[in-house]
């Protein structure tokens, strides 16, 4: 019985990884977000940002990635439910895209708040 439970848990992880791989493979914006994440990680390492700054950066990066994944899921679902144009499906897709855009703006603002002071200190040396 315990092995059946463990097998189900492992299977659920495999579905999650499969979903992530699909989004990464099919969504150009997700690949852009991942490249931006790598650049931000390099900046964080270069500036040796604090643990608190890392936590804040990771939270906003995660927010953007989660928004992009949910946006993709909603697009897939909308296309399955209504292959032809439907105004409400269009509104739902637009709202999901707006969530990605808003999360990206928040990430940019947080990135500026974290990295601009480090950049100024570097330039003043």
C-alpha positions in Angstrom: 0.0 0.0 0.0 2.8 2.5 0.9 4.4 1.7 -2.5 1.2 2.6 -4.3 1.0 5.9 -2.6 4.7 6.6 -3.3 4.2 5.6 -7.0 1.3 8.0 -7.3 3.3 10.8 -5.8 6.2 10.2 -8.2 3.8 10.0 -11.1 2.4 13.4 -10.1 5.9 14.9 -10.1 6.5 13.4 -13.6 3.4 15.1 -14.9 4.6 18.4 -13.4 8.0 18.1 -15.1 6.3 17.1 -18.3 4.2 20.2 -18.2 7.2 22.4 -17.4 9.1 20.9 -20.3 6.1 21.5 -22.7 5.8 25.1 -21.7 9.6 25.6 -22.1 9.6 23.9 -25.5 6.5 25.6 -26.9 6.4 29.1 -25.4 9.0 31.6 -26.7 8.2 33.9 -23.8 9.0 31.3 -21.3 12.4 30.8 -22.9 12.9 34.6 -22.7 11.9 34.5 -19.0 14.4 31.7 -18.4 17.2 33.7 -20.1 16.3 36.7 -18.0 16.4 34.6 -14.9 19.9 33.4 -15.7 21.0 36.9 -16.3 19.6 38.0 -13.0 21.3 35.1 -11.2 24.6 36.1 -12.8 24.1 39.7 -11.6 23.2 38.6 -8.1 26.3 36.5 -8.0 28.4 39.3 -9.4 27.1 41.9 -6.9 27.0 39.3 -4.0 23.5 40.3 -3.1 22.3 39.5 0.4 20.3 36.5 1.4 17.2 38.7 1.8 17.8 40.2 -1.7 18.1 36.7 -3.1 14.8 35.7 -1.5 13.0 38.7 -2.9 14.5 38.2 -6.4 13.6 34.5 -6.3 10.0 35.3 -5.3 9.5 37.7 -8.2 11.2 35.5 -10.7 9.0 32.6 -9.5 5.9 34.9 -9.8 6.7 35.6 -13.5 7.4 31.9 -14.3 4.2 30.8 -12.5 2.2 33.4 -14.3 3.6 32.3 -17.7 2.8 28.7 -16.9 -0.8 29.5 -15.8 -1.2 31.7 -18.9 -0.2 28.8 -21.1 -2.5 26.4 -19.3 -5.4 28.8 -19.7 -4.6 29.2 -23.4 -4.5 25.4 -23.9 -7.8 25.0 -22.1 -9.5 27.8 -24.0 -8.4 26.4 -27.3 -9.7 22.9 -26.3 -13.0 24.3 -25.1 -13.6 26.7 -28.0 -11.4 26.1 -31.0 -13.2 28.8 -32.9 -13.0 32.4 -31.6 -15.2 33.1 -28.6 -15.2 36.5 -27.0 -15.2 35.2 -23.4 -12.3 32.9 -24.1 -10.5 35.8 -25.7 -11.1 37.9 -22.6 -9.8 35.1 -20.4 -6.6 34.8 -22.5 -6.1 38.5 -22.4 -6.5 38.6 -18.6 -4.0 35.8 -18.2 -1.6 37.6 -20.5 -2.1 40.7 -18.4 -1.2 38.8 -15.3 2.1 37.8 -16.9 2.8 41.4 -18.0 2.0 42.7 -14.5 4.2 40.2 -12.8 7.0 41.1 -15.2 6.6 44.8 -14.4 6.8 43.9 -10.7 9.9 41.9 -11.3 11.5 44.8 -13.2 10.7 47.2 -10.4 12.1 44.8 -7.7 15.2 44.2 -9.9 15.8 47.9 -10.1 15.4 48.4 -6.4 17.9 45.6 -5.7 20.5 46.2 -8.4 20.6 49.9 -8.9 22.1 50.6 -5.5 24.7 47.9 -6.1 25.5 49.4 -9.6 25.8 52.9 -8.1 28.2 51.6 -5.5 30.3 49.9 -8.1 30.5 53.0 -10.3 31.5 55.2 -7.3 34.5 53.0 -6.5 
